[in-house]
Amino acid sequence: MAYASHLLNHSRKLRNASNLVHHDPALLVRWFSSDAQTSINRKSDLWKMRSQGYITSTRNTVSGTVPNFTRNLSVATMKMDSIGGSLFNGGISRGSHVQRRRGYASAADLPPHQEIGMPSLSPTMTEGNIARWLKKEGDKVSPGEVLCEVETDKATVEMECMEEGYLAKIIRGDGAKEIKVGEVIAVTVEEEGDIAKFKDYQPSASEPATAAPKEKSAAPPPKKQAVEEPTREPEPKVSKPSAPPPSGDRIFASPLARKLAEEKNVPLSSIKGTGPEGLIVKGDIDDYLASGAKEVSAPSRAKVATDAALDYTDVPISQIRKITASRLLLSKQTIPHYYLTVDTCVDKLMSLRTKLNSLQEASGGARISVNDLVIKAAALALRKVPQCNSSWTDDYIRQYHNVNINVAVQTDHGLFVPVIRDADKKGLSAIGEEVKQLAKKAKENSLKPQDYEGGTFTVSNLGGPFGVKQFCAIINPPQAGILAVGSAEKRVVPGSGPEEFKFASFMAVTLSCDHRVIDGAIGAEWLKAFKGYIENPESMLL
């Protein structure tokens, strides 16, 4: 067993045989033990490994020695579900960011190589785009070097190399769109001389790790045909004249036929079904298209005719905008919103800001904005009313001890919400500097996951930049609240005397609350605390 442990720990190929150990660790132990089993048991284990798709070659006989097992395993095709996992540490860690598959070659196969899949670079990412490759085919790559830039659902993130080797083939080039997580985007090899052998390499359409065993097995293909054939054979056997028309205005069609008709813009009302009881099947759609009536749709043609005079441009949807749209739709559909609005007098706030900026200019520091003061006031109010610094789950309400404020930033690429961590503990100058740096990175589309993940509350300010008087913002899930900040405007207010009047500046703010987490009285209490900090800004400095 000491020899087996040494071999597994130091062999580059066996170190990645995670699926074999995950399926049956006891099977490996029996293979490496010369006294633990008979040759009959070894043959039984060999068939078990073949059935699981680990052994694809039968050129080696089963003699029970360690070298023979090593040769059998070296021609297997194994799939890595994680990176850096130890074979004997209680299991392989799942859900790694970069998905890779290592292929080992038999005599007539390709040399050892590694398929690199589209990584999952954020918790909500399901697909991504390749912004650009920083390495080209033939380049040597080392651990930690950046291979390419991936546009995720939130930002453009650099994807680093995990192992040393050579970039043999780029499957999805610059600008490739909507690549599913796990889909192969590149291939690396260990030896520079193997690069040329992957010039025309194409990954299998599905399940690359098990494609070889399925192709070499004689049994599965007839089974697949047997499953597909019964669905097609009955169609021509049905008597066409005897099929009664569907009753009423309803058109009966199989799901596959309806889907094909929608894709090809074929009106089902013009097709006579040949299936049971006049059911329209896929073959009827194929026959209709083959007869020359190709992709005709009266409604769509009518729409084109009515829109013929319109001039328009179809703007491509970026990945960040897709995810933002889906999350906001989910928020409005699943979160019970309600809104609380107050007017806050900002005269003292403006006066304090003027004094602080004069000090900042004298010391060479950056100016402090009204938004920086709003972020600080919101953070302190969350510390005073922690019920609003929470999120909803089906089993409990999670109340956060850190006050991390997301700040909405509009860019040409879409809406970003970088996070200011522990905003209640930072000074105004630190908050202002951090907001400027994150806003710059957002506009350059270079935010990293740590720049926008982990927020507990959001502030959206359309008043200062755009002059919006008042608005209601949509909650950023899984958070329970978002503050919408309007512009400050001067108003006439009563003075101290009976006929005295004076001017004062007021700013409208609206708190959007998740009613599952924040009751009306709690939301009002938070707004009261926020208003107190805005109207008495010196208290924020205590």
Secondary structure, DSSP 8 states (H G I E B T S, - for coil): -HHHHHHHHH-TTGGG-HHHHHH-HHHHHHHH-SSS--HHHHHHHHHHHHHTT------S-----HHHHHHHHHT-EEE--SSS--TTSSS-----SS-EEEE---TTS--SEEEEE----STT-SEEEEEEESS-TT-EE-TT-EEEEEE-SSSEEEEE--S-EEEEEESS-TT---EETT-EEEEEESSGGGGGGGTT----SS-GGGHHHHHH-SSHHHHHHHHHHHHHTHHHHS-STT----STT---B-HHHHHHHHHHT--GGG----SGGG-B-HHHHHHHHHTT--S--HHHHHHHHHTTT---------HHHHHHHHHHHHHHHHS-EEEEEEEEE-HHHHHHHHHHHHHHHHHT-----HHHHHHHHHHHHHHHSGGGSEEE-SS-EEE-SS--EEE-EEETTEEE--EETTGGGS-HHHHHHHHHHHHHHHHTT---HHHHSS-SEEEEE-HHHH----------TTBSEEEEEEEEEEEEEE-SSTT-EEEEEEEEEEEEEETTTS-HHHHHHHHHHHHHHHHSGGGGG-
